[in-house]
Amino acid sequence: MAITTASSMLKCATTMALPSANALLFRHPFSPQFTPSHHLKLNFVDFTAHTRISAAPGDFADSYSSIGSVRTSDYDQVAEIVSDERDFTGTPHVPVYVMLPLGIINMECDLVDPDGLLNQLRTLKSINVDGVMVDTWWGIVEANNPQQYNWKGYKQLFSIVRELDLKLQVVMSFHECGGNVGDDVYIPLPKWIKDIGQENPDIYFTDRDGRRNPESLTWGIDKERVLRGRTAVEVYFEYMRSFRVDFDEFFQDGSITEIEIGLGACGELRYPSYPAKHGWEYPGIGEFQCYDKYLRKCLEKAAEARGHSFWGRPPDNAGSYNSQPQDTRFFCDGGDYDSAYGRFFLNWYSQYLIDHGDKVLAMANLAFEGTPISVKLSGIHWWYKTASHAAELTAGFYNRANRDGYAPIASMLKKHETALNFTCVELRTLDQQEGFPEAMVDPEGLVWQVLNAAWDADIPVASENALPCYDRQGYNKILEHAKPRNDPDGRHLSAFTYLRLNQALLEQHNLREFQLFVNRMHGEAVEDL
């Protein structure tokens, strides 16, 4: 699964080895403005290895490895640290899954290095990991011709996983892989879709300058028969139905425990409002993505129905990808986002996101009747402390001051008995503010809002980390949200999925720390570690 959100790019990689360490200055390493302070030692790692970036003050640099993990020569030290932490023994069992590498299945749908994978899975099994997550890529399975599905590599993979008595979370990945942080492979949309796009580029999301984004299909064609006689929703449904039929034995024996439904860019339910390929850099507000002819037509119809046909256009004063809210007339305090037109447009834009999820999840429940399904939501935490919440608005989350934009999404998910998978639960607001104080971030406030919106709607909440972490502080933050302290209703996450299986995770010191985390998620005693 692609690493998807800007919070993925910016995750402060749980930087301190010791509680008394000072706060770090951590700037986004992919930004041209990245200028590390002279007193920091920065350990940069190739994201193709799916490891993280860590930053440590010089006083603590020697305690970090090249992948940013804590090395300890005496594991009694680990036990001593744990003794001062919250005891999770006897708490609810939260299953822990591990994402498999993105390139584990190649473009011919062959399983790459099955022997190596088997050894890695045996290691995960030895520390009581519950299962693994794997993407099934539309661009691989239905690559060349519509309704011709090739599942061979996935069948071999699933058989190996089942033989080890591990469970499977499976993602229906209807988006392009490549171009996001952590993507070490390129998997485009199916060739036959790309061929259609050559003749009709409006099948893709489009920005105000007419740039197309071939990462996913615009929701404007959900009901348009422009894909060789099929609508986009029909294409998604038939893909899901093919999977359900071909893998019936894995459903029947309980090997497949959950299906995550990809609903947009990076597999998340959001507009592709901040694409790096179009020059976006954190903490830019992003741009509205409704300029393809299908969404423009829908907007015009909505404006006519409202009795104000001149409202049938996106705002022309919302800035560009890298603008800040105060620099635009639309998002600034008292700006047009709060005008009659602004409220109309934002209602329409956000409702289209909800309607897309509604349509696809209705089909998913038909295809996977009786199997739990989930949806991933991105954690857009920058500009959260402003009145307009500009970055959330361009992504389709109408979550401005005095308006809860996540409750309607949770209500839609409840309608389909769908779990919410949220992606920024490990971020600390203080760490994010250190790097970009101007971005008015608040990931912890966002997490509190989204988790409560989901729990208030009585739907399960799962989560995953943004980038791989190997240290205690990162795991403790995840545990804090997984099992809230003194929650009167005893609420907890339904599952956690770790990003991502790689050789670094399996190194002895990292694996031991991960095993401790798994045991605490399971509510087991840790004294024997």
VEXDREN-2710 file (C-alpha; in Angstrom, 1 decimal):
% VEXDREN-2710
k/r/px/py/pz
1/MET/0.0/0.0/0.0
2/ALA/1.3/3.4/-0.9
3/ILE/2.3/5.8/1.8
4/THR/-0.2/8.3/1.2
5/THR/-0.7/11.5/3.1
6/ALA/1.4/14.5/3.8
7/SER/1.4/13.4/7.4
8/SER/3.2/10.4/5.9
9/MET/5.8/12.7/4.5
10/LEU/6.1/14.7/7.7
11/LYS/5.9/12.2/10.4
12/CYS/8.3/13.2/13.1
13/ALA/10.0/9.8/13.3
14/THR/9.5/9.6/17.1
15/THR/12.8/11.1/17.6
16/MET/13.9/10.8/21.2
17/ALA/15.7/7.8/22.6
18/LEU/15.3/9.2/26.2
19/PRO/12.3/11.0/27.7
20/SER/14.5/14.0/28.8
21/ALA/15.7/14.8/25.3
22/ASN/15.0/18.2/23.9
23/ALA/12.5/18.8/21.1
24/LEU/13.9/18.5/17.6
25/LEU/13.8/20.7/14.6
26/PHE/12.6/18.4/11.9
27/ARG/11.8/19.8/8.4
28/HIS/10.4/17.9/5.5
29/PRO/13.4/16.5/3.7
30/PHE/11.8/16.6/0.3
31/SER/11.3/20.3/0.5
32/PRO/13.7/22.8/-1.2
33/GLN/13.6/24.8/2.0
34/PHE/15.0/21.9/4.1
35/THR/18.0/23.4/5.9
36/PRO/19.1/21.3/8.9
37/SER/20.4/23.1/11.8
38/HIS/24.1/22.7/12.4
39/HIS/23.7/21.0/15.8
40/LEU/21.5/18.2/14.5
41/LYS/22.7/14.9/13.2
42/LEU/20.3/13.7/10.6
43/ASN/20.1/10.0/9.5
44/PHE/18.6/9.9/6.1
45/VAL/17.4/6.6/4.7
46/ASP/16.4/5.6/1.2
47/PHE/12.6/5.4/1.3
48/THR/12.8/2.5/-1.2
49/ALA/13.8/0.4/1.8
50/HIS/10.6/1.6/3.6
51/THR/12.6/2.9/6.5
52/ARG/12.2/6.2/8.2
53/ILE/14.0/9.5/8.7
54/SER/15.3/10.2/12.1
55/ALA/16.8/13.3/13.6
56/ALA/18.7/13.3/16.9
57/PRO/20.7/15.9/18.8
58/GLY/24.4/15.3/18.8
59/ASP/24.3/14.2/22.4
60/PHE/22.1/11.3/21.5
61/ALA/23.3/10.5/18.0
62/ASP/25.4/7.5/19.0
63/SER/22.3/5.7/20.3
64/TYR/20.7/5.7/16.9
65/SER/21.4/3.3/14.1
66/SER/21.4/4.2/10.4
67/ILE/17.7/3.5/10.3
68/GLY/16.9/5.6/13.3
69/SER/16.3/2.7/15.8
70/VAL/17.5/2.5/19.3
71/ARG/20.3/-0.1/19.9
72/THR/20.7/-1.4/23.4
73/SER/23.5/-3.7/24.4
74/ASP/21.7/-4.8/27.5
75/TYR/18.0/-5.8/27.1
76/ASP/17.5/-5.4/30.9
77/GLN/17.5/-1.7/30.0
78/VAL/14.5/-2.3/27.9
79/ALA/12.7/-4.0/30.7
80/GLU/13.6/-1.2/33.0
81/ILE/12.0/1.4/30.7
82/VAL/8.9/-0.7/30.3
83/SER/8.5/-1.0/34.1
84/ASP/7.9/2.8/34.2
85/GLU/5.3/2.7/31.5
86/ARG/1.6/1.8/31.5
87/ASP/0.9/-1.8/32.1
88/PHE/-1.3/-3.2/29.3
89/THR/-1.6/-6.7/30.7
90/GLY/-5.2/-7.9/30.6
91/THR/-6.3/-5.1/28.2
92/PRO/-8.3/-6.0/25.1
93/HIS/-6.6/-7.9/22.3
94/VAL/-6.0/-5.6/19.4
95/PRO/-4.9/-7.6/16.3
96/VAL/-1.6/-6.5/14.7
97/TYR/-1.0/-6.9/11.0
98/VAL/2.0/-6.1/8.9
99/MET/1.9/-4.7/5.4
100/LEU/3.7/-6.7/2.8
101/PRO/6.2/-5.0/0.4
102/LEU/4.6/-3.1/-2.5
103/GLY/6.5/-5.0/-5.2
104/ILE/5.8/-8.5/-3.8
105/ILE/3.7/-9.2/-6.9
106/ASN/5.2/-8.1/-10.3
107/MET/3.4/-6.8/-13.3
108/GLU/2.9/-10.3/-14.7
109/CYS/1.2/-11.2/-11.5
110/ASP/3.9/-13.5/-10.4
111/LEU/5.0/-13.8/-6.7
112/VAL/8.5/-12.4/-6.3
113/ASP/11.0/-14.4/-4.2
114/PRO/8.5/-16.8/-2.4
115/ASP/11.3/-18.5/-0.4
116/GLY/12.5/-15.2/1.0
117/LEU/9.0/-14.1/1.8
118/LEU/8.3/-17.5/3.6
119/ASN/11.3/-16.9/5.9
120/GLN/10.2/-13.4/6.7
121/LEU/6.6/-14.6/7.4
122/ARG/7.9/-17.3/9.7
123/THR/9.7/-14.6/11.7
124/LEU/6.5/-12.6/12.0
125/LYS/4.6/-15.7/13.1
126/SER/7.2/-16.4/15.8
127/ILE/6.4/-13.1/17.5
128/ASN/2.7/-13.7/17.3
129/VAL/1.8/-11.2/14.6
130/ASP/-1.9/-11.9/13.7
131/GLY/-1.6/-11.5/10.0
132/VAL/-0.5/-9.4/7.0
133/MET/-2.0/-6.9/4.6
134/VAL/-1.6/-7.0/0.9
135/ASP/-2.7/-4.8/-2.0
136/THR/-4.4/-6.4/-5.0
137/TRP/-3.6/-3.9/-7.7
138/TRP/-6.2/-3.2/-10.4
139/GLY/-3.3/-2.3/-12.8
140/ILE/-1.9/-5.8/-12.5
141/VAL/-5.0/-8.0/-12.3
142/GLU/-7.1/-6.4/-15.0
143/ALA/-4.1/-5.0/-16.8
144/ASN/-4.7/-5.5/-20.5
145/ASN/-8.3/-6.1/-21.3
146/PRO/-11.6/-5.4/-19.4
147/GLN/-13.0/-8.3/-17.4
148/GLN/-9.9/-10.4/-18.0
149/TYR/-8.5/-11.0/-14.5
150/ASN/-5.2/-12.6/-13.6
151/TRP/-5.0/-13.6/-9.9
152/LYS/-2.2/-16.3/-10.1
153/GLY/0.5/-14.6/-8.0
154/TYR/-2.0/-13.7/-5.3
155/LYS/-3.2/-17.3/-5.1
156/GLN/0.3/-18.5/-4.4
157/LEU/0.9/-15.7/-1.9
158/PHE/-2.4/-16.4/0.0
159/SER/-1.6/-20.1/0.2
160/ILE/1.8/-19.4/1.8
161/VAL/0.2/-17.0/4.3
162/ARG/-2.5/-19.5/5.2
163/GLU/0.0/-22.4/5.7
164/LEU/1.6/-20.4/8.4
165/ASP/-1.8/-19.8/10.1
166/LEU/-1.6/-16.0/9.5
167/LYS/-4.7/-14.0/8.6
168/LEU/-5.1/-11.7/5.6
169/GLN/-6.3/-8.1/5.2
170/VAL/-6.8/-7.5/1.5
171/VAL/-6.9/-4.1/-0.2
172/MET/-8.8/-3.5/-3.4
173/SER/-6.3/-1.0/-4.9
174/PHE/-8.0/1.0/-7.6
175/HIS/-5.3/3.6/-7.8
176/GLU/-1.8/4.0/-9.3
177/CYS/1.2/3.1/-7.2
178/GLY/4.2/5.3/-7.6
179/GLY/5.2/8.9/-6.8
180/ASN/4.4/8.9/-3.1
181/VAL/6.8/8.6/-0.3
182/GLY/7.7/5.0/0.3
183/ASP/6.7/3.8/-3.2
184/ASP/9.5/1.7/-4.6
185/VAL/7.5/0.3/-7.5
186/TYR/5.4/1.8/-10.3
187/ILE/2.0/0.2/-11.0
188/PRO/-0.1/2.3/-13.3
189/LEU/-3.8/2.0/-13.8
190/PRO/-4.7/-0.8/-16.3
191/LYS/-3.4/-0.3/-19.9
192/TRP/-6.9/-0.4/-21.3
193/ILE/-7.9/2.4/-18.9
194/LYS/-4.9/4.4/-20.0
195/ASP/-5.9/3.9/-23.6
196/ILE/-9.3/5.4/-22.9
197/GLY/-7.6/8.3/-21.1
198/GLN/-5.6/9.1/-24.2
199/GLU/-8.9/9.8/-26.1
200/ASN/-10.9/11.1/-23.1
201/PRO/-8.5/12.6/-20.5
202/ASP/-11.6/13.8/-18.5
203/ILE/-11.8/10.4/-16.9
204/TYR/-9.1/11.7/-14.5
205/PHE/-9.3/14.3/-11.8
206/THR/-8.3/17.7/-13.2
207/ASP/-7.0/20.9/-11.6
208/ARG/-7.8/24.5/-12.5
209/ASP/-4.9/24.6/-15.0
210/GLY/-6.2/21.6/-16.8
211/ARG/-3.5/19.2/-15.5
212/ARG/-4.8/15.6/-15.3
213/ASN/-3.9/13.2/-12.5
214/PRO/-3.9/9.6/-13.7
215/GLU/-3.5/8.3/-10.2
216/SER/-7.2/7.4/-10.0
217/LEU/-10.5/8.0/-11.9
218/THR/-12.6/11.0/-11.3
219/TRP/-15.8/10.4/-9.3
220/GLY/-17.6/12.2/-12.1
221/ILE/-17.7/9.0/-14.1
222/ASP/-19.1/6.8/-11.3
223/LYS/-22.3/6.6/-13.3
224/GLU/-21.0/7.4/-16.8
225/ARG/-20.6/4.5/-19.3
226/VAL/-17.3/5.7/-20.6
227/LEU/-15.2/2.7/-19.8
228/ARG/-15.9/0.4/-22.7
229/GLY/-19.6/0.5/-22.0
230/ARG/-19.3/0.3/-18.2
231/THR/-19.5/2.9/-15.5
232/ALA/-16.6/3.2/-13.0
233/VAL/-18.7/1.7/-10.2
234/GLU/-19.6/-1.3/-12.4
235/VAL/-15.9/-1.8/-13.1
236/TYR/-15.0/-1.7/-9.4
237/PHE/-17.9/-4.1/-8.6
238/GLU/-16.9/-6.7/-11.2
239/TYR/-13.3/-6.6/-10.1
240/MET/-14.4/-7.2/-6.5
241/ARG/-16.8/-9.9/-7.5
242/SER/-14.1/-11.7/-9.5
243/PHE/-11.9/-11.6/-6.4
244/ARG/-14.6/-13.0/-4.1
245/VAL/-15.3/-15.9/-6.5
246/ASP/-11.7/-16.8/-7.2
247/PHE/-10.7/-16.7/-3.5
248/ASP/-13.8/-18.3/-2.1
249/GLU/-11.9/-20.9/-0.1
250/PHE/-9.9/-18.2/1.7
251/PHE/-13.2/-16.6/2.7
252/GLN/-14.8/-19.9/3.7
253/ASP/-11.9/-20.9/6.0
254/GLY/-11.6/-17.5/7.6
255/SER/-8.1/-16.7/6.3
256/ILE/-9.4/-13.4/4.9
257/THR/-10.5/-11.3/7.8
258/GLU/-11.1/-7.9/6.2
259/ILE/-11.4/-6.2/2.8
260/GLU/-10.2/-2.6/2.6
261/ILE/-11.9/-0.8/-0.3
262/GLY/-9.8/1.8/-2.2
263/LEU/-11.9/4.9/-2.8
264/GLY/-9.5/7.4/-4.4
265/ALA/-6.0/8.6/-4.7
266/CYS/-3.5/6.5/-2.7
267/GLY/-6.5/4.2/-1.8
268/GLU/-7.9/6.9/0.5
269/LEU/-11.3/8.5/0.5
270/ARG/-10.2/12.0/-0.6
271/TYR/-9.7/14.2/-3.6
272/PRO/-6.1/14.1/-4.9
273/SER/-5.7/17.7/-3.7
274/TYR/-2.0/17.7/-2.9
275/PRO/-0.1/15.8/-5.7
276/ALA/3.7/16.1/-5.5
277/LYS/3.7/15.4/-9.3
278/HIS/2.1/18.8/-9.8
279/GLY/4.5/20.6/-7.5
280/TRP/2.7/20.5/-4.2
281/GLU/5.0/20.8/-1.1
282/TYR/4.0/20.7/2.5
283/PRO/2.4/22.7/4.0
284/GLY/0.6/24.0/0.9
285/ILE/-3.2/24.1/1.1
286/GLY/-3.7/22.1/-2.1
287/GLU/-6.2/22.8/-4.9
288/PHE/-9.7/21.8/-5.6
289/GLN/-9.9/18.9/-8.1
290/CYS/-13.2/19.3/-9.9
291/TYR/-12.4/20.7/-13.3
292/ASP/-13.0/17.6/-15.5
293/LYS/-16.0/18.0/-17.7
294/TYR/-18.1/15.5/-15.7
295/LEU/-17.7/17.1/-12.3
296/ARG/-18.1/20.6/-13.9
297/LYS/-21.4/19.4/-15.4
298/CYS/-22.5/18.1/-12.0
299/LEU/-21.6/21.4/-10.3
300/GLU/-23.5/23.4/-12.9
301/LYS/-26.6/21.3/-12.4
302/ALA/-26.4/21.7/-8.7
303/ALA/-26.1/25.5/-9.0
304/GLU/-29.1/25.6/-11.4
305/ALA/-31.2/23.5/-9.0
306/ARG/-30.2/25.9/-6.2
307/GLY/-31.5/28.8/-8.4
308/HIS/-28.1/30.4/-8.8
309/SER/-26.7/29.2/-12.1
310/PHE/-23.7/31.6/-11.8
311/TRP/-22.5/29.5/-8.8
312/GLY/-21.8/26.6/-11.2
313/ARG/-18.0/27.1/-11.1
314/PRO/-15.2/26.4/-8.6
315/PRO/-13.9/29.4/-6.7
316/ASP/-11.3/31.5/-8.6
317/ASN/-9.7/33.0/-5.5
318/ALA/-8.6/29.8/-3.6
319/GLY/-4.9/30.2/-4.4
320/SER/-2.6/27.4/-5.7
321/TYR/-1.1/24.2/-4.4
322/ASN/1.5/25.9/-2.2
323/SER/-0.5/28.9/-1.0
324/GLN/-1.2/29.5/2.7
325/PRO/-4.7/30.3/3.8
326/GLN/-4.1/33.9/4.7
327/ASP/-2.8/34.6/1.2
328/THR/-6.1/33.7/-0.5
329/ARG/-9.4/35.6/-0.5
330/PHE/-11.3/32.3/-0.3
331/PHE/-9.6/30.7/2.8
332/CYS/-8.4/33.7/4.8
333/ASP/-10.2/34.5/8.0
334/GLY/-13.6/36.0/7.0
335/GLY/-13.0/34.8/3.4
336/ASP/-15.4/33.6/0.8
337/TYR/-15.4/30.0/2.2
338/ASP/-17.9/31.3/4.7
339/SER/-20.0/33.2/2.1
340/ALA/-23.3/31.9/0.7
341/TYR/-21.5/30.7/-2.5
342/GLY/-18.6/29.3/-0.5
343/ARG/-20.9/27.2/1.7
344/PHE/-22.8/26.0/-1.4
345/PHE/-19.7/24.9/-3.2
346/LEU/-18.1/23.2/-0.2
347/ASN/-21.3/21.4/0.5
348/TRP/-21.4/20.1/-3.0
349/TYR/-17.7/19.2/-3.2
350/SER/-17.7/17.3/0.1
351/GLN/-21.0/15.6/-0.6
352/TYR/-19.7/14.3/-3.9
353/LEU/-16.9/12.6/-1.8
354/ILE/-19.5/11.0/0.5
355/ASP/-21.7/10.0/-2.4
356/HIS/-18.8/8.3/-4.1
357/GLY/-18.1/6.3/-1.0
358/ASP/-21.7/5.4/-0.6
359/LYS/-22.0/4.0/-4.2
360/VAL/-18.8/2.0/-4.1
361/LEU/-19.4/0.6/-0.6
362/ALA/-22.9/-0.5/-1.6
363/MET/-21.3/-2.6/-4.3
364/ALA/-18.6/-3.8/-2.0
365/ASN/-21.2/-5.2/0.5
366/LEU/-22.8/-7.1/-2.4
367/ALA/-19.5/-8.6/-3.4
368/PHE/-18.3/-9.4/0.1
369/GLU/-21.4/-10.1/2.0
370/GLY/-20.6/-11.3/5.4
371/THR/-17.0/-10.1/5.4
372/PRO/-15.9/-7.0/7.3
373/ILE/-14.9/-4.1/5.1
374/SER/-13.0/-0.9/5.8
375/VAL/-12.1/2.4/4.3
376/LYS/-9.0/4.5/4.8
377/LEU/-9.2/8.2/5.6
378/SER/-6.2/10.5/5.4
379/GLY/-5.0/12.5/8.3
380/ILE/-4.7/16.1/7.0
381/HIS/-3.6/17.9/10.1
382/TRP/-1.9/21.0/8.6
383/TRP/-3.9/24.3/8.9
384/TYR/-6.1/22.4/11.4
385/LYS/-5.9/25.3/13.9
386/THR/-7.1/27.9/11.4
387/ALA/-10.8/28.8/11.0
388/SER/-11.1/27.5/7.4
389/HIS/-9.1/24.2/7.6
390/ALA/-8.1/24.9/4.0
391/ALA/-6.1/21.7/3.4
392/GLU/-9.0/19.6/4.6
393/LEU/-11.4/21.5/2.4
394/THR/-9.5/21.0/-0.8
395/ALA/-9.3/17.3/0.0
396/GLY/-13.1/17.1/0.4
397/PHE/-13.4/17.2/4.1
398/TYR/-15.8/20.0/5.0
399/ASN/-14.4/20.4/8.4
400/ARG/-14.1/24.1/9.1
401/ALA/-14.5/25.8/12.5
402/ASN/-17.9/25.1/14.0
403/ARG/-18.6/22.4/11.5
404/ASP/-17.8/18.7/12.0
405/GLY/-16.8/17.4/8.6
406/TYR/-16.1/13.8/9.7
407/ALA/-19.5/13.0/11.3
408/PRO/-21.2/12.8/7.9
409/ILE/-18.5/10.5/6.6
410/ALA/-18.8/8.3/9.7
411/SER/-22.6/8.2/9.2
412/MET/-22.2/7.0/5.6
413/LEU/-19.7/4.3/6.8
414/LYS/-22.2/3.2/9.4
415/LYS/-24.9/2.8/6.7
416/HIS/-22.7/0.2/5.2
417/GLU/-21.3/-1.2/8.5
418/THR/-17.8/-0.2/7.3
419/ALA/-14.8/0.3/9.6
420/LEU/-12.7/3.5/9.5
421/ASN/-9.0/3.1/9.0
422/PHE/-7.3/6.4/10.1
423/THR/-3.7/7.1/9.2
424/CYS/-2.1/9.7/11.5
425/VAL/-2.6/8.3/15.0
426/GLU/1.1/8.2/15.8
427/LEU/1.8/11.9/15.2
428/ARG/2.5/14.3/18.1
429/THR/1.4/17.9/17.7
430/LEU/4.5/19.2/19.5
431/ASP/6.9/17.4/17.1
432/GLN/5.0/18.7/14.0
433/GLN/5.0/22.3/15.3
434/GLU/8.8/22.2/15.8
435/GLY/9.3/21.6/12.1
436/PHE/6.7/24.0/10.6
437/PRO/5.2/26.3/13.3
438/GLU/3.6/28.3/10.5
439/ALA/1.4/25.4/9.4
440/MET/-0.9/25.6/12.4
441/VAL/-0.9/21.8/12.8
442/ASP/-2.7/19.7/15.3
443/PRO/-2.7/16.0/14.5
444/GLU/-3.7/15.0/18.0
445/GLY/-6.7/17.3/17.9
446/LEU/-7.6/15.8/14.5
447/VAL/-7.3/12.2/15.7
448/TRP/-9.5/13.0/18.7
449/GLN/-12.1/14.4/16.5
450/VAL/-12.1/11.7/13.9
451/LEU/-11.9/8.8/16.3
452/ASN/-14.8/10.2/18.4
453/ALA/-16.9/10.8/15.2
454/ALA/-16.4/7.2/14.3
455/TRP/-17.1/5.8/17.8
456/ASP/-20.1/8.1/18.1
457/ALA/-21.4/6.5/14.9
458/ASP/-20.8/3.1/16.4
459/ILE/-18.3/1.9/13.8
460/PRO/-15.0/0.1/14.3
461/VAL/-11.8/2.2/14.1
462/ALA/-8.5/0.8/12.9
463/SER/-5.2/2.5/12.2
464/GLU/-1.8/2.3/10.7
465/ASN/1.5/4.2/11.1
466/ALA/2.5/6.7/8.5
467/LEU/6.2/5.6/8.3
468/PRO/7.9/2.6/9.8
469/CYS/9.1/3.3/13.3
470/TYR/11.3/1.1/15.5
471/ASP/11.5/2.9/18.8
472/ARG/9.6/2.9/22.0
473/GLN/8.1/6.4/21.8
474/GLY/6.5/5.7/18.5
475/TYR/4.9/2.5/19.7
476/ASN/3.8/4.2/22.9
477/LYS/1.9/6.8/21.0
478/ILE/0.1/4.2/18.9
479/LEU/-0.8/2.3/22.1
480/GLU/-2.2/5.5/23.6
481/HIS/-4.8/5.7/20.9
482/ALA/-5.2/2.0/20.5
483/LYS/-6.4/1.7/24.1
484/PRO/-7.4/5.1/25.5
485/ARG/-6.6/5.3/29.2
486/ASN/-9.7/5.3/31.5
487/ASP/-12.2/5.4/28.7
488/PRO/-15.6/4.9/30.4
489/ASP/-16.9/2.9/27.4
490/GLY/-13.8/0.7/27.1
491/ARG/-13.3/1.7/23.5
492/HIS/-10.2/0.6/21.6
493/LEU/-9.0/0.1/18.1
494/SER/-10.3/-2.9/16.2
495/ALA/-7.0/-3.6/14.6
496/PHE/-3.6/-2.0/13.8
497/THR/-1.6/-2.5/10.7
498/TYR/2.2/-1.8/10.7
499/LEU/3.9/-0.2/7.7
500/ARG/5.8/-2.2/6.4
501/LEU/7.6/-5.5/6.3
502/ASN/11.3/-5.0/5.4
503/GLN/14.7/-6.3/6.4
504/ALA/15.2/-3.5/8.9
505/LEU/12.2/-4.6/11.0
506/LEU/13.6/-8.1/11.2
507/GLU/16.9/-7.0/12.7
508/GLN/17.2/-8.4/16.2
509/HIS/17.0/-5.1/18.2
510/ASN/14.1/-3.8/16.1
511/LEU/12.3/-7.1/16.1
512/ARG/12.5/-7.4/19.9
513/GLU/11.0/-3.9/20.3
514/PHE/8.3/-4.8/17.8
515/GLN/7.5/-8.0/19.7
516/LEU/7.1/-6.0/22.9
517/PHE/4.7/-3.7/21.1
518/VAL/2.7/-6.7/19.7
519/ASN/2.4/-8.2/23.1
520/ARG/1.2/-5.0/24.6
521/MET/-1.4/-4.6/21.8
522/HIS/-2.5/-8.1/22.6
523/GLY/-2.8/-7.3/26.3
524/GLU/-0.2/-9.9/27.3
525/ALA/2.5/-9.7/29.9
526/VAL/5.9/-8.5/28.8
527/GLU/8.1/-9.6/31.7
528/ASP/9.6/-12.5/29.7
529/LEU/11.0/-10.3/26.9
END
